[in-house]
Amino acid sequence: MRIACIYALMDCSDTVMPQHLLASLALWDYSEASVKYIFDTLTGDTIADKILEVLKIRKSLDRTDIYTDIFKGHKKSKSIAQAIKYLENQNLIKIKQDTTGGRPAEIIYLSENI
C-alpha cells in the first residue's frame, strides 16, 4: 500500500487508484524475482552455500570430499555436519547410503538429481 501511495503521489492524485495498486504489485513481483535470480539457493550459511556450490559442479560428494577437498580440514566437523543437516532439512540435498566393502558411505546429491 505504501508503494501504491507513492505512485499516487507521483501521479499528483489525491486517492490511490487501481492502476497505482497494480503498479506497486508489479514492482513487488519484479523485486522478488530479482532477489530469487541473484541469490538463487543461498542459505546465508557459508559452509552450506559452499557445499551447494560444489554440488552444482560435481553432482555428488561424500563426507571425505567435503572435509578434505572443499574445506581442506579448516572447518570443524560439527559445523560441516550442521550445514549438511540444514541442507537436508531444507530439501536442498538428498543423502543416500552407498554399500562398500566396509562401513556404508554417505553420498550427497542435490535434491533435483534424485
N, C-alpha and C positions, 0 to 999 in steps of 0.2 A: 504494500500500500504506500509505503514511503517513496518508493521509486515512481509509482504512478503519480504521486503528488508532485514530484519533481518534473515529470513530463507535463503535467497540467500547468505548472508554473512556467515552463518553457514555452507553452502554447498561449500564455497570458490568459488562461482560463481560470474562472473562479471555482469551478467544480471539476471533479475528476470524472472524465467521460470513459466510456468503454474502450475507446482507442488508446487511452493512457494506460488502462489496466492491461490491455493486450500487449502494448509495447513494453511495459515493465515485466510481464511474464516472458516475453521473448528474450529480453536482456538476461533475466534469471536463467532461462534454459541455456542460453549461449555461454554464460559464465560457468554453469555446472558442467556442460560438455567440455569446456576448455580445461577445467580442473581435472576431469577424468582423462583427457587426452595427454596432458602434461605429466601428471603424476601416476597414471596407469595403476599399477598394483602396489605402489609404495606403501609400506606399513608404518613408517616412522621409526622402526627398529632397524638400525644399521646392519645388524647381523642378519636378520630375516631378509632384508632387502638385498643384501649381497648374495645370500643363498638363492633367492629367486632370480637374480640377475644371471648367475652362473647356470642355473637350471634351464633358463631360456636358451642358452647356447649348447649345453652338454646333454640336455634331455633327461638325464638321470645321474644321481650321485649316491654314494654310500657315505656312512659317517666318517670313514677314514678320509675320503676325498674332502669332506668339509673341514675336518680338523687339521689335516696336513697340507692339502693342496690350496685350499681357499684362504684359510687363516694362518697357516704355517705355524701353528702352535701358539699364536699370540692372543687367543681368546680363551677364556675359561670354558671348560666343558659344560658347566652348569648354564652359562649364558647361551651357548650354542644349543643345548638341549631345550631350554626355554623358548628360543626362537623357532626351533623345529616344531615344538608342541603348539606354539601360537599359530604357525602357518598351517598346521594340520587342523586345528580347531576352526580356523577361518576358511577351511576347504580350499586353500590355495595349493596344497600339495597332498599327495597320497603316499603312504608308505606300504611297501609290500615286503614280505619275508621271502628271501631267496635261499633255497636249500643249498648247502655246501657240504663238503666232507666233514665239517665240524659244526660249530655254532652257526645258526642261520644268520645271513647278512640282511640288513635292512636296506632296501633300495628306495630312494626318494625320487618321486616324479612330480611334475606339475599336474594339477588335477585334470586338465584338459587332455593329458596324454594317457589317462587311464581308460 
